[in-house]
Amino acid sequence: MKRRTGQDREITRGWKPATLAVRGGTARSEWGETSEALFLTSGYAYDCAGDAAARFAGEQQGMTYSRLQNPTVEMLEQRIALLEGAEACRATASGMAAMTAALLCQLSSGDHLVGGRAAFGSCRWLTDTLLPRFGIETTVVDARDPQQFIDAIRPNTRVFFFETPANPTMDVVDLAAVCGIAKERGITTVVDNAFATPALQRPMEFGADVVAYSATKMMDGQGRVLAGAVCGTDAFINDTLLPFHRNTGPTLSPFNAWVVLKGLETLDLRIRRQSENAMRVARFLAGRVPAVNYPGLDSHPQHDLAMRQMAAAGPIFSFEVDGGRAQAHGLLDALALIDISNNIGDSRSLMTHPASTTHSGVAEDQRLAMGVGEGMLRLNVGLEDADDLIEDLDRALATVGL
């Protein structure tokens, strides 16, 4: 591969996803390094004052300041865009920075947003608390029902915002139906695809306009760094998102970008193996607990839809115990192998009690309305041997009488 092959869309458009995950976006320096170079610099020097002026005027290609551009971050942005099938991507410091930027860059006072009810706790805070402070009206709906999006539309509706599968209920949204409703009315769809990643689901293929990520999760995949990304058209990323990004500064560090680049090289291998493990664990739990919320199981009410949209059901799911918080916490405390942790997407298996962690900031009535009860536990299935995970769960379940 030549120095700029990985950034040549005429060439990379013919590459398969596994190749893109390893080589897409790569730009080598004059030293010819095989691993992407790490550019730890805040600024850049110019050969003359005229070059500086030309770059700031947009008349000359090149870097000006690492809040705007950095060679390592740019490689990550190009790789994610290629994997997503998007024209462009902008990386951010975290997943919530990506969600916030994707919405605030295009919404103004007097606009209206329709959001999915089942969502990560911080995303619900964003739609329910932050946006209204700036005069942006929000309506939350059960995103499993496309008709509810139609019913919620107002003359000033600008954005549909939802995640699928949803955290932690595993609700699945009909991407083609909801994105079609939006397109017919000139509404922008912003999809949080963090649970699936482009390795399992590419929302733009179903009509989504913008796809946002917590790259902290499966893209890094090993619990090391925070990162986020927003994908869209060149016009959206450069004309709508970039001015917001430039002037508010939710910038990803070059080191974190480099770590995620390394994570993407094994994304496809990891997420498919973890999905296989998750299926085995979910089937085991289905015979022991009152309910398992995993789209990969035939028992999931949206199983057929999920399998039409996703290559696999992913490594994350939730399940229910009927003894409330006390039994859920008791089960967590009885685990010997699986970690108690509120993160997801890690190569290690992690479990948390959403009602007391990730969704503890959501008002109780809203939390219960989205389906997050005191007996729900969320499990990120890792790369360990599935038999060891099942043995750990079997012992912990018995400890709490299940």
HELIX and SHEET records of a PDB file:
HELIX    1   1 THR A    5  GLN A    7  5                                   3    
HELIX    2   2 ARG A    9  THR A   12  1                                   4    
HELIX    3   3 PRO A   17  ARG A   23  1                                   7    
HELIX    4   4 ALA A   49  PHE A   56  1                                   8    
HELIX    5   5 PRO A   71  GLU A   84  1                                  14    
HELIX    6   6 GLY A   95  LEU A  104  1                                  10    
HELIX    7   7 GLY A  121  TRP A  125  1                                   5    
HELIX    8   8 LEU A  126  LEU A  130  3                                   5    
HELIX    9   9 LEU A  131  ARG A  133  1                                   3    
HELIX   10  10 PRO A  146  ALA A  152  1                                   7    
HELIX   11  11 LEU A  175  GLU A  184  1                                  10    
HELIX   12  12 THR A  197  LEU A  200  1                                   4    
HELIX   13  13 PRO A  203  PHE A  206  5                                   4    
HELIX   14  14 THR A  216  ASP A  220  3                                   5    
HELIX   15  15 ASP A  234  ALA A  235  1                                   2    
HELIX   16  16 PHE A  236  LEU A  241  3                                   6    
HELIX   17  17 LEU A  242  THR A  248  1                                   7    
HELIX   18  18 PRO A  254  LEU A  264  1                                  11    
HELIX   19  19 LEU A  267  ALA A  286  1                                  20    
HELIX   20  20 HIS A  303  GLN A  309  1                                   7    
HELIX   21  21 GLY A  324  ALA A  334  1                                  11    
HELIX   22  22 PRO A  354  SER A  356  5                                   3    
HELIX   23  23 GLU A  364  ALA A  369  1                                   6    
HELIX   24  24 ALA A  386  THR A  399  1                                  14    
SHEET    1   A 7 ALA A  88  THR A  92  0                                        
SHEET    2   A 7 GLY A 228  GLY A 232 -1                                        
SHEET    3   A 7 VAL A 210  SER A 214 -1                                        
SHEET    4   A 7 THR A 188  ASP A 192  1                                        
SHEET    5   A 7 THR A 157  GLU A 163  1                                        
SHEET    6   A 7 HIS A 112  GLY A 116  1                                        
SHEET    7   A 7 GLU A 137  VAL A 141  1                                        
SHEET    1   B 5 ALA A 291  ASN A 293  0                                        
SHEET    2   B 5 ILE A 316  GLU A 320 -1                                        
SHEET    3   B 5 MET A 376  ASN A 380 -1                                        
SHEET    4   B 5 LEU A 350  THR A 352 -1                                        
SHEET    5   B 5 ASP A 339  ILE A 340  1                                        
END                                                                             
